[in-house]
Amino acid sequence: MPNSHTEVFIHLVWTTSERKPLITSQIEPALYSCIAARCRDFQAHLMAIGGISDHVHLLIRLPATLTIAQIAKDLKGASSHLLTHRLSKPDFRWQSSYSAFSVSPEGVEAVCNYIQGQKQHHAQRHIKPEWEIEG
């Protein structure tokens, strides 16, 4: 769709299986790099990524050719494959579910700031429950 223009911003959140604290500072850079690379492959603009040991948040701008379900499935699958097969983390699993929130263009900056500040928000217990996943 060469002439299509979309401004569809999606805040995605998903957790590790059983909310185990599996995302360590050692694997986080590779995990985030993998997610960013897959977003580029799909021409989905990754605007922010962040998280803590048991979950990850992303803000992406979806292209006209991609659904939320497609990108969530692929990003979770590719990152899980990286961790289990290439980084030798055989016990790593994502929970099967995810949350997705639409974000207005005016809300992009606030969501980006929230995502990039995940570690601080959780350490200080200043989270936005509506943007966090239960389970």
N, C-alpha and C positions, 0 to 999 in steps of 0.2 A: 504494500500500500504506500507507494512513494509520495503521494500528496496528502496522506492522512496526518493530522496533527491531534495529539491527545495531551491532556494535562490531567492524567489519572494518577494520583499519588496514593500509595498504599503503605500503611504501617503494618508490617508483619511481625509476629511474635511466636516463637515456639520454644519448647523446653526439652531438656534431656529426659530420657526415660526415668520415670519415678522421681524426677527432679533431683537426680544424683548430681553432686558438684563435680562434673567431669570436664568442664572447660577451664583448664588451668592456664596460667600465664605463659606456659611453655607452648601450648598448642593453639592458643588464641590467635596469634598472627597468621599461622597457616590456615586456620579455619576461616578467618575473615578474608584472607587473600583468595581462597577458593570460592567463597560466596561472591566476592567482587568480580572475579574472572567469569563465573557463570552468568552473572548479570550482564557483563559486557557481551558475552556470547549471544545472549538473547536481545541485545540492544535495549535492555532495561537499565535506566540510569539509577545507580545506587547512590543515594544522597546522604545516607547516614547508616552506620552500623555500630552496635554496642551491646553490651550485656554483662552478665555476671556468670558465676560458675555453673548455674543450672538453666540459663535461658539466654536467648539472643533476640534483639530487636533490629529491624531494618526499616528504612524508608526508601521506597523505590518509586520511580516514575515508570509506569507500564507503557510499553509500546502498543500500538493499535492491534498488533497481531498476537497478543499474549493474554491469557486469562490468569487470574489470581491463583487458581488451583494448579495450573501448569507450572508457574514459577515456584510456588511453594513446594510442590512435589520434587521438582528438579533441584532446587537449592538444598533441600534437606537430604535428598539422595546423594548428590555429588559430594556434599560436605561429610556425610556419614561414611561414604566410600573412602574418601581421603583419610579420615581418621582411623578407620578400622583396618584398611589395607596398606596404606602408604606410611602412616605414622605408627603402625603397630599398636593400636588401641582397640583390641578385639571386643572389649566390653562396651564400647561406645554405642549408644542408640539414642535417637530422637524419639520423643513421644509421638504417637501417630497423628495427633491433632495439631492445629495451629489457630491463631487468631489473626484476623485481618481487619483493619480499620481504614475507611476512606478518610483522606485528609484534603481539605480545601487548599487552594494555592496560598491563601492568607495564613493558613495554619502550619505550613511547611517549616518555617523557621523554628517555631515553638517545639514541634515534634523532633526536628533535628537536634535541638539543644537537649531535649529530654533523653533521646537515644544516646547521644555522645556523653551524657553525664550519668549513665546507668550506675556505674560503680559508686559514685558519690551519692546519688539519690537513695540507693539501697543501704549504704553505710549510715546515712543520716535518717533513714526511714521517711524520706520525703518523696515517696512514689505516688504516681497517679493510678489508683486501683483500676480505673476504667481502661488503662493502657497496659495493664499487666494481665498475664494469663493465670487462670486458676488451675490447680491440679497438682 
